[in-house]
């Protein structure tokens, strides 16, 4: 530390000598930022401490559910030009519509030239075709209806219309009432949010048991671990807010959510029943069973389309952070005071800081300090990105920050190897999306690249996630030569302060 102190003194002497090169003078007020800098502003990314973006993954799960139910349990008449399938870009035909008409409660099959619908193939999460009510027993199924002779219909559209008419009036209570009660179930909404949070937090997803609770066929979901849905959901929301490092779901998470839908919401019985060539229902045997369509393939394809329709441009991997840029990150935001204190610097879990110099020239000096109220190991990377040559050079430093460290003993000097020419940042990427302080989303809008491309997630060995700029997407229009980025890779998420004593650019 004594060597560092000597270097600091020498650097301060240099600052006096270099004062003619710097646009400021040392302030009389020791609480004001010091003069040793050539900084115009900062582009800053830091973890959003409140993490309100958890709402995005909740919306994703519920929106996928809504499209899933609309696709597999039609409540309205459809046409070739207007249906959940065609809205997803799926090749629509009426044979497909016949199969999908009430898949949540069973499956359609042909036997001896007649079309049947069996509730034997109902989903795990389903609504009943009966009027029985019980809070203790599972849903009562194993009914059969239709038995329509398909030879009397000229085409598939007229057959579809007849089926639609029959199944809407088949049960004692109208289908649409069953359907709407099921789709809008509060328990299902809570369960979906629980599952998506568990997946995002790398937890084993909860399995839910479905129970019918009233004559409408409304279902309640109970956890297999005995936890109260409201309490557990609140616990997960809080954990996500305080620990999760990004908005969105990785591709692995998306695949896990799809498998959860297949295995637990739809269920293996609803999938495996499609392999049967005979079925016995209510003591009657139906042979030569033929499926309406290849339903196993259909589940995979359609669920993929539904998930992607809610995932793309909305929930792709993207850091859960707040971006400050331009005037929202003032040139004084990270500058130490003349008394070497952090009094004007806010502690945050910083991830990336790009320094925009106030003039073009050669990088000459950079002195900084780190401070945290908690002891933590911090890897800090300083990366010079040369846009003109499309190259970058990185140096990494490891600091063991101790909460009781005296600030004057905690200064560091960065010596560039070799000295590089830097320039002011001229533009804000592709458009005005970075022109002001903003919470990161992942919408493409009119830009060439998404925010998730500019700031891709970087997974650390300790499973924390941080980010740094993807300079390969920038051009020399962004700045004429190059710029420096400082990125932080902590051993755990903590609020800390990053202070600059000197950042000097010479002509």
Secondary structure, 3 states (H helix, E strand, C coil): CHHHHHHHHHHHHHHHHHHHHCCCCCCCCCCCECCCECEEEEEEEEECCCCCCHHHHHHHHHHHHHHHHHHHCCCCCCECCECHHHHCCCCCCHHHHHHHCCHHHCEEEEECCEEEEEHHHCCCCCCCCCCCCCCCCCCCCCCEEEEEEHHHCCCHHHHHHHHHHHHHHCCCCCHHHHHHHHHCCHHHHHHHHHHHHHHHCCCCCCCEEEEECCCCCCEEEEECCCCCHHHHHHHHHHHHHHHCCEECCCHHHHHHHHHHHHHHHHHHHHHHHHHCCCEEECCEEECCCEECCCHHHHHHHHHHHHHHHHHCCCCCCEECEEEECHHHCCCCCCECECCCCCCCCCCECEEEEEEEECCCEEEEEEEEEEECCCCEEEEEEEEEEECCCCEEEEEEEEEEECCCCCHHHCEEEECCCCCCEECCECCCCCCHHHCCCEECCCCCCCCCCCHHHHCCEEECCCCCEEECCCHHHCCCCCECCEEEEEEEEECCCCCEEEEEEEEEEEC
